[in-house]
Amino acid sequence: MNEIHLETAPTAYKQACPICYSEAFVKRNGSNNPRKIRHLAVFGKKSYLCVPSIRMVCSCCQIGFVWTYGFVGPKRSGTTAFFVPKV
């Protein structure tokens, strides 16, 4: 096997709204398929982070959004560390 898959999940139950920055009006609204995000090689093997794609909705702003992870940008297939130029 040439790949390592690491499953992880956020420790918090919900995340602040990206518009009003409040958690008071945010509720979870299900989830999509998990995201498979490419990360740095581990022991010479490709590694992937499998993280849940949690949908949320803010009743104050009337918007829906997906959980944002600090180590990967929206619609990106790899972590920020993976895309840093290797010297």
VEXDREN-2710 file (C-alpha; in Angstrom, 1 decimal):
% VEXDREN-2710
k/r/px/py/pz
1/MET/0.0/0.0/0.0
2/ASN/1.5/3.4/-1.1
3/GLU/-1.0/5.6/0.6
4/ILE/-1.8/6.6/4.2
5/HIS/-5.3/7.9/5.1
6/LEU/-5.8/9.8/8.4
7/GLU/-9.4/10.4/9.5
8/THR/-9.9/13.4/11.7
9/ALA/-12.8/15.6/12.9
10/PRO/-13.2/19.0/14.6
11/THR/-13.4/19.1/18.3
12/ALA/-16.0/22.0/18.4
13/TYR/-19.6/21.3/17.6
14/LYS/-20.2/24.4/15.5
15/GLN/-18.2/27.2/13.9
16/ALA/-18.9/31.0/13.8
17/CYS/-20.7/32.5/10.9
18/PRO/-18.3/34.0/8.3
19/ILE/-20.6/37.1/7.9
20/CYS/-21.6/38.0/11.5
21/TYR/-18.9/36.1/13.3
22/SER/-21.4/34.8/15.8
23/GLU/-22.1/31.2/16.9
24/ALA/-25.4/32.1/18.6
25/PHE/-27.5/31.8/15.5
26/VAL/-25.6/28.9/13.8
27/LYS/-26.9/25.4/13.7
28/ARG/-25.6/22.3/12.0
29/ASN/-27.4/21.3/8.8
30/GLY/-26.1/17.8/8.0
31/SER/-23.0/16.9/6.1
32/ASN/-21.7/16.2/2.6
33/ASN/-19.2/13.5/1.6
34/PRO/-15.9/13.7/3.5
35/ARG/-13.1/15.8/2.0
36/LYS/-10.0/13.9/1.0
37/ILE/-7.1/16.4/1.3
38/ARG/-3.5/15.6/0.1
39/HIS/-0.9/16.2/2.8
40/LEU/2.9/15.9/3.0
41/ALA/4.5/12.4/2.5
42/VAL/4.8/10.2/5.6
43/PHE/7.5/7.5/5.5
44/GLY/7.8/8.0/1.8
45/LYS/4.1/7.3/1.2
46/LYS/1.4/9.7/0.0
47/SER/-0.8/10.9/2.8
48/TYR/-4.4/12.1/2.8
49/LEU/-6.4/13.8/5.5
50/CYS/-10.1/12.7/5.5
51/VAL/-12.1/15.4/7.2
52/PRO/-15.9/15.8/7.4
53/SER/-17.6/18.4/5.2
54/ILE/-20.1/19.7/7.8
55/ARG/-22.9/22.0/6.5
56/MET/-24.1/24.8/8.8
57/VAL/-26.7/27.6/8.5
58/CYS/-26.9/31.0/10.2
59/SER/-30.4/32.1/10.9
60/CYS/-29.4/35.7/11.5
61/CYS/-27.6/36.2/8.1
62/GLN/-29.8/33.6/6.3
63/ILE/-26.7/31.9/4.7
64/GLY/-25.4/28.4/4.5
65/PHE/-21.8/27.5/4.7
66/VAL/-19.4/24.6/5.2
67/TRP/-16.9/24.1/8.0
68/THR/-13.7/25.9/7.3
69/TYR/-10.4/24.3/8.2
70/GLY/-7.3/26.4/8.8
71/PHE/-4.9/24.0/7.1
72/VAL/-6.7/24.0/3.7
73/GLY/-8.3/26.7/1.6
74/PRO/-11.8/26.4/0.1
75/LYS/-12.1/24.2/-2.9
76/ARG/-8.4/23.2/-2.5
77/SER/-7.3/19.6/-2.9
78/GLY/-4.1/19.8/-0.7
79/THR/-3.0/21.4/2.6
80/THR/-1.1/24.7/2.6
81/ALA/2.0/22.7/3.7
82/PHE/1.7/20.5/0.7
83/PHE/1.7/23.4/-1.7
84/VAL/4.7/25.2/-0.1
85/PRO/7.6/25.1/-2.6
86/LYS/10.2/22.5/-1.6
87/VAL/13.8/23.7/-1.7
END
